[in-house]
Amino acid sequence: MTTHFSEATLAEARRLVEGFSGRAGYFIHDLRTGESAGLNPRESFPTASMIKLPILVELFYQTADGRFGLDETRIVRAPDHVGGSGILRHLSPGLHLPLRDLAFLMMSISDNTATNLLIDLVGREAVNARMVELGCPGLVLRHKIDFTHAWAEADHLAVGTPEDFARLLERIWRKDILTESFCEEMLRMMAGVGAERAGRWLPITSPSGRRRILPDCWNASGARTF
C-alpha cells in the first residue's frame, strides 16, 4: 500500500488499535494523490447501518434501469415499523412517501423502517450482486434489520471491509457510476452524516458518508473535502 501520510499519524493509529481489546480496521485513500494507508483494510467486520450505502446505490441503479421512479410512493404500514434509529416508527401508519424521501431518511437519520422498505423493494440478492459488479464484493447484505438478532449477533445484518466501503464512496464521489446527477443526489442525501463523529477531529468543509453503532460495534466511512 503506497502512502506518504504522516508517520506519526499512522504510528498513533497502530498504537490505538494494538491497545484495543477487540478487532479494528481502517482504510484511507487520498482522492487527490491516490495514496492510501490502512490496517486490516480487507478484513470483514459487521457493518451495522453502513450497509445502507450499498442499498442506496442499488436503489439508484434500479431507478436508472426504469424499474421505478424516485417520485413513486410507498405506504408505510404499522407492520413495517422497525425499532432503533429513525422517525417513521413514531409516526402514524398509512403515510405515503416517495422513494426519494425514504432514501433520504435512510441516509440522513439512519431510519430503519425506511431501510427495510427499500430492501424489500430492491432485493437483498440484487444489492450483493451489484457490489460484486462494482468491485466491492466484501460488502454483503445478509438480512433485513431485525432487532431480535441485531443486539446479540452484530454481523446478522451485514458485513463489509474498510477498503470496499472506501472504494464505493470514491466511485460515488468521482461520479464514475450511474450518471453525474444520480451521484450528486446520493451525495446530497449523505451530506453531513457523521460529522459529529470522526468529523469533529478534522477541519472538514464537506462531509459525506455513513456511520453507525451497535453494542460492541462502531463504524464510520466518509468522503471529506479539506
Secondary structure as a PSIPRED ss2 file (coil, helix, strand):
# PSIPRED VFORMAT (PSIPRED V4.0)

   1 M C   1.000  0.000  0.000
   2 T C   1.000  0.000  0.000
   3 T C   1.000  0.000  0.000
   4 H C   1.000  0.000  0.000
   5 F C   1.000  0.000  0.000
   6 S C   1.000  0.000  0.000
   7 E H   0.000  1.000  0.000
   8 A H   0.000  1.000  0.000
   9 T H   0.000  1.000  0.000
  10 L H   0.000  1.000  0.000
  11 A H   0.000  1.000  0.000
  12 E H   0.000  1.000  0.000
  13 A H   0.000  1.000  0.000
  14 R H   0.000  1.000  0.000
  15 R H   0.000  1.000  0.000
  16 L H   0.000  1.000  0.000
  17 V H   0.000  1.000  0.000
  18 E H   0.000  1.000  0.000
  19 G C   1.000  0.000  0.000
  20 F C   1.000  0.000  0.000
  21 S C   1.000  0.000  0.000
  22 G C   1.000  0.000  0.000
  23 R C   1.000  0.000  0.000
  24 A C   1.000  0.000  0.000
  25 G C   1.000  0.000  0.000
  26 Y E   0.000  0.000  1.000
  27 F E   0.000  0.000  1.000
  28 I E   0.000  0.000  1.000
  29 H E   0.000  0.000  1.000
  30 D C   1.000  0.000  0.000
  31 L C   1.000  0.000  0.000
  32 R C   1.000  0.000  0.000
  33 T C   1.000  0.000  0.000
  34 G C   1.000  0.000  0.000
  35 E C   1.000  0.000  0.000
  36 S E   0.000  0.000  1.000
  37 A E   0.000  0.000  1.000
  38 G E   0.000  0.000  1.000
  39 L E   0.000  0.000  1.000
  40 N C   1.000  0.000  0.000
  41 P C   1.000  0.000  0.000
  42 R C   1.000  0.000  0.000
  43 E C   1.000  0.000  0.000
  44 S C   1.000  0.000  0.000
  45 F E   0.000  0.000  1.000
  46 P E   0.000  0.000  1.000
  47 T C   1.000  0.000  0.000
  48 A H   0.000  1.000  0.000
  49 S H   0.000  1.000  0.000
  50 M H   0.000  1.000  0.000
  51 I H   0.000  1.000  0.000
  52 K H   0.000  1.000  0.000
  53 L H   0.000  1.000  0.000
  54 P H   0.000  1.000  0.000
  55 I H   0.000  1.000  0.000
  56 L H   0.000  1.000  0.000
  57 V H   0.000  1.000  0.000
  58 E H   0.000  1.000  0.000
  59 L H   0.000  1.000  0.000
  60 F H   0.000  1.000  0.000
  61 Y H   0.000  1.000  0.000
  62 Q H   0.000  1.000  0.000
  63 T H   0.000  1.000  0.000
  64 A H   0.000  1.000  0.000
  65 D C   1.000  0.000  0.000
  66 G C   1.000  0.000  0.000
  67 R C   1.000  0.000  0.000
  68 F C   1.000  0.000  0.000
  69 G C   1.000  0.000  0.000
  70 L C   1.000  0.000  0.000
  71 D C   1.000  0.000  0.000
  72 E C   1.000  0.000  0.000
  73 T E   0.000  0.000  1.000
  74 R E   0.000  0.000  1.000
  75 I E   0.000  0.000  1.000
  76 V E   0.000  0.000  1.000
  77 R C   1.000  0.000  0.000
  78 A H   0.000  1.000  0.000
  79 P H   0.000  1.000  0.000
  80 D H   0.000  1.000  0.000
  81 H C   1.000  0.000  0.000
  82 V C   1.000  0.000  0.000
  83 G C   1.000  0.000  0.000
  84 G C   1.000  0.000  0.000
  85 S C   1.000  0.000  0.000
  86 G C   1.000  0.000  0.000
  87 I C   1.000  0.000  0.000
  88 L H   0.000  1.000  0.000
  89 R H   0.000  1.000  0.000
  90 H H   0.000  1.000  0.000
  91 L C   1.000  0.000  0.000
  92 S C   1.000  0.000  0.000
  93 P C   1.000  0.000  0.000
  94 G C   1.000  0.000  0.000
  95 L E   0.000  0.000  1.000
  96 H E   0.000  0.000  1.000
  97 L E   0.000  0.000  1.000
  98 P E   0.000  0.000  1.000
  99 L H   0.000  1.000  0.000
 100 R H   0.000  1.000  0.000
 101 D H   0.000  1.000  0.000
 102 L H   0.000  1.000  0.000
 103 A H   0.000  1.000  0.000
 104 F H   0.000  1.000  0.000
 105 L H   0.000  1.000  0.000
 106 M H   0.000  1.000  0.000
 107 M H   0.000  1.000  0.000
 108 S H   0.000  1.000  0.000
 109 I C   1.000  0.000  0.000
 110 S C   1.000  0.000  0.000
 111 D C   1.000  0.000  0.000
 112 N H   0.000  1.000  0.000
 113 T H   0.000  1.000  0.000
 114 A H   0.000  1.000  0.000
 115 T H   0.000  1.000  0.000
 116 N H   0.000  1.000  0.000
 117 L H   0.000  1.000  0.000
 118 L H   0.000  1.000  0.000
 119 I H   0.000  1.000  0.000
 120 D H   0.000  1.000  0.000
 121 L H   0.000  1.000  0.000
 122 V H   0.000  1.000  0.000
 123 G C   1.000  0.000  0.000
 124 R H   0.000  1.000  0.000
 125 E H   0.000  1.000  0.000
 126 A H   0.000  1.000  0.000
 127 V H   0.000  1.000  0.000
 128 N H   0.000  1.000  0.000
 129 A H   0.000  1.000  0.000
 130 R H   0.000  1.000  0.000
 131 M H   0.000  1.000  0.000
 132 V H   0.000  1.000  0.000
 133 E H   0.000  1.000  0.000
 134 L C   1.000  0.000  0.000
 135 G C   1.000  0.000  0.000
 136 C C   1.000  0.000  0.000
 137 P C   1.000  0.000  0.000
 138 G C   1.000  0.000  0.000
 139 L C   1.000  0.000  0.000
 140 V E   0.000  0.000  1.000
 141 L E   0.000  0.000  1.000
 142 R C   1.000  0.000  0.000
 143 H C   1.000  0.000  0.000
 144 K C   1.000  0.000  0.000
 145 I C   1.000  0.000  0.000
 146 D C   1.000  0.000  0.000
 147 F H   0.000  1.000  0.000
 148 T H   0.000  1.000  0.000
 149 H H   0.000  1.000  0.000
 150 A H   0.000  1.000  0.000
 151 W C   1.000  0.000  0.000
 152 A C   1.000  0.000  0.000
 153 E C   1.000  0.000  0.000
 154 A C   1.000  0.000  0.000
 155 D C   1.000  0.000  0.000
 156 H C   1.000  0.000  0.000
 157 L C   1.000  0.000  0.000
 158 A E   0.000  0.000  1.000
 159 V E   0.000  0.000  1.000
 160 G E   0.000  0.000  1.000
 161 T C   1.000  0.000  0.000
 162 P H   0.000  1.000  0.000
 163 E H   0.000  1.000  0.000
 164 D H   0.000  1.000  0.000
 165 F H   0.000  1.000  0.000
 166 A H   0.000  1.000  0.000
 167 R H   0.000  1.000  0.000
 168 L H   0.000  1.000  0.000
 169 L H   0.000  1.000  0.000
 170 E H   0.000  1.000  0.000
 171 R H   0.000  1.000  0.000
 172 I H   0.000  1.000  0.000
 173 W H   0.000  1.000  0.000
 174 R H   0.000  1.000  0.000
 175 K C   1.000  0.000  0.000
 176 D C   1.000  0.000  0.000
 177 I C   1.000  0.000  0.000
 178 L C   1.000  0.000  0.000
 179 T C   1.000  0.000  0.000
 180 E H   0.000  1.000  0.000
 181 S H   0.000  1.000  0.000
 182 F H   0.000  1.000  0.000
 183 C H   0.000  1.000  0.000
 184 E H   0.000  1.000  0.000
 185 E H   0.000  1.000  0.000
 186 M H   0.000  1.000  0.000
 187 L H   0.000  1.000  0.000
 188 R H   0.000  1.000  0.000
 189 M H   0.000  1.000  0.000
 190 M H   0.000  1.000  0.000
 191 A E   0.000  0.000  1.000
 192 G C   1.000  0.000  0.000
 193 V C   1.000  0.000  0.000
 194 G C   1.000  0.000  0.000
 195 A C   1.000  0.000  0.000
 196 E C   1.000  0.000  0.000
 197 R C   1.000  0.000  0.000
 198 A H   0.000  1.000  0.000
 199 G H   0.000  1.000  0.000
 200 R H   0.000  1.000  0.000
 201 W H   0.000  1.000  0.000
 202 L C   1.000  0.000  0.000
 203 P C   1.000  0.000  0.000
 204 I C   1.000  0.000  0.000
 205 T C   1.000  0.000  0.000
 206 S E   0.000  0.000  1.000
 207 P E   0.000  0.000  1.000
 208 S E   0.000  0.000  1.000
 209 G E   0.000  0.000  1.000
 210 R E   0.000  0.000  1.000
 211 R E   0.000  0.000  1.000
 212 R E   0.000  0.000  1.000
 213 I E   0.000  0.000  1.000
 214 L E   0.000  0.000  1.000
 215 P C   1.000  0.000  0.000
 216 D C   1.000  0.000  0.000
 217 C E   0.000  0.000  1.000
 218 W E   0.000  0.000  1.000
 219 N E   0.000  0.000  1.000
 220 A E   0.000  0.000  1.000
 221 S E   0.000  0.000  1.000
 222 G E   0.000  0.000  1.000
 223 A E   0.000  0.000  1.000
 224 R E   0.000  0.000  1.000
 225 T E   0.000  0.000  1.000
 226 F C   1.000  0.000  0.000
